[in-house]
Amino acid sequence: MTTTTSPPWDPRQNVSMRIVHSPENPPSKGIYALLTASIAPRPIAWISSLSADGTPNLAPYSFFTIACTDPAILSITSVGHKDTLSNVEATGEFVVNIGTESLMEVMNATSAPFEPEVDEFAKVGLTAAPSDVVSAPRVAEAPIAFECVRHDVIDLGTSAMMLGRVVSVSVEDEVLAEDGLPDFGSLLPPSRLGRHEWGYAPRTRELPRPLK
Ligand SMILES: Cc1cc2nc3c(=O)[nH]c(=O)nc-3n(C[C@H](O)[C@H](O)[C@H](O)COP(=O)(O)O)c2cc1C
């Protein structure tokens, strides 16, 4: 670990110091802890999938974002080789469900390290509803479901990035605003922060992008 002082244009100069890390000087709690506490809040993909023998699987993943909009592709990273990754490799399908604040605890319950033969829907008392296009079920209690087919799985060494092309989206009408898009205040999606923290939906404000 090394320290530097603030640059001259920083109004906090002489007040704050920066702690500098590098791969050779990682933070004491590890780079995973620093990354996840810094890059927060992260949205949560609550991923349902089916194993090769048809066992339903469900788990939350916060290394999650939009990778592309045309075509619509979602990106989720599996840290290590987990059941979801095995299922995506075996079946080429999965569903990204978006949960609400009231589902936070049951979402967390599905993150337990269950054996592959355990059906998390049954284990935590959720309803597996048939999806519209893919064989993997969606979570009936979750207001939005993105049905995906495997676009690619990128090997990152210790992790793997799963890219899913969206083939169908279903949204509960109760969370839609008049413009036909999900209303953040109705959706209230929980998020993942660092440590063991979860976030409630944050405050919002309108701020259009400048033209130039
Ligand atoms: C809110 C939350 C977000 C998580 N995000 C990730 C993630 O992005 N990648 C990952 O590999 N594990 C993540 N986990 C841990 C997995 O949910 C956990 O390892 C789970 O058992 C994996 O289930 P599976 O083996 O059925 O896929 C997260 C856990 C929680 C509670």
PDBQT file of the ligand as one rigid body, heavy atoms in Angstrom, charges set to zero:
ROOT
HETATM    1  C1  LIG A 301     -27.355 -10.094  -3.990  1.00  0.00    +0.000 C 
HETATM    2  C2  LIG A 301     -26.356 -11.137  -4.400  1.00  0.00    +0.000 A 
HETATM    3  C3  LIG A 301     -25.653 -10.974  -5.576  1.00  0.00    +0.000 A 
HETATM    4  C4  LIG A 301     -24.740 -11.954  -6.005  1.00  0.00    +0.000 A 
HETATM    5  N1  LIG A 301     -24.070 -11.747  -7.161  1.00  0.00    +0.000 NA
HETATM    6  C5  LIG A 301     -23.233 -12.712  -7.620  1.00  0.00    +0.000 A 
HETATM    7  C6  LIG A 301     -22.553 -12.552  -8.865  1.00  0.00    +0.000 A 
HETATM    8  O1  LIG A 301     -22.685 -11.547  -9.566  1.00  0.00    +0.000 OA
HETATM    9  N2  LIG A 301     -21.751 -13.576  -9.278  1.00  0.00    +0.000 N 
HETATM   10  C7  LIG A 301     -21.603 -14.708  -8.562  1.00  0.00    +0.000 A 
HETATM   11  O2  LIG A 301     -20.881 -15.606  -8.998  1.00  0.00    +0.000 OA
HETATM   12  N3  LIG A 301     -22.236 -14.894  -7.377  1.00  0.00    +0.000 NA
HETATM   13  C8  LIG A 301     -23.055 -13.937  -6.905  1.00  0.00    +0.000 A 
HETATM   14  N4  LIG A 301     -23.719 -14.117  -5.726  1.00  0.00    +0.000 N 
HETATM   15  C9  LIG A 301     -23.605 -15.398  -5.036  1.00  0.00    +0.000 C 
HETATM   16  C10 LIG A 301     -24.546 -16.436  -5.676  1.00  0.00    +0.000 C 
HETATM   17  O3  LIG A 301     -25.889 -16.021  -5.610  1.00  0.00    +0.000 OA
HETATM   18  C11 LIG A 301     -24.371 -17.783  -4.933  1.00  0.00    +0.000 C 
HETATM   19  O4  LIG A 301     -23.053 -18.246  -5.085  1.00  0.00    +0.000 OA
HETATM   20  C12 LIG A 301     -25.368 -18.825  -5.378  1.00  0.00    +0.000 C 
HETATM   21  O5  LIG A 301     -25.284 -19.950  -4.524  1.00  0.00    +0.000 OA
HETATM   22  C13 LIG A 301     -25.119 -19.286  -6.811  1.00  0.00    +0.000 C 
HETATM   23  O6  LIG A 301     -26.151 -20.169  -7.125  1.00  0.00    +0.000 OA
HETATM   24  P1  LIG A 301     -26.065 -21.250  -8.284  1.00  0.00    +0.000 P 
HETATM   25  O7  LIG A 301     -24.904 -22.174  -7.964  1.00  0.00    +0.000 OA
HETATM   26  O8  LIG A 301     -27.390 -21.934  -8.193  1.00  0.00    +0.000 OA
HETATM   27  O9  LIG A 301     -25.892 -20.531  -9.579  1.00  0.00    +0.000 OA
HETATM   28  C14 LIG A 301     -24.563 -13.129  -5.235  1.00  0.00    +0.000 A 
HETATM   29  C15 LIG A 301     -25.266 -13.280  -4.027  1.00  0.00    +0.000 A 
HETATM   30  C16 LIG A 301     -26.132 -12.285  -3.606  1.00  0.00    +0.000 A 
HETATM   31  C17 LIG A 301     -26.873 -12.446  -2.301  1.00  0.00    +0.000 C 
ENDROOT
TORSDOF 0
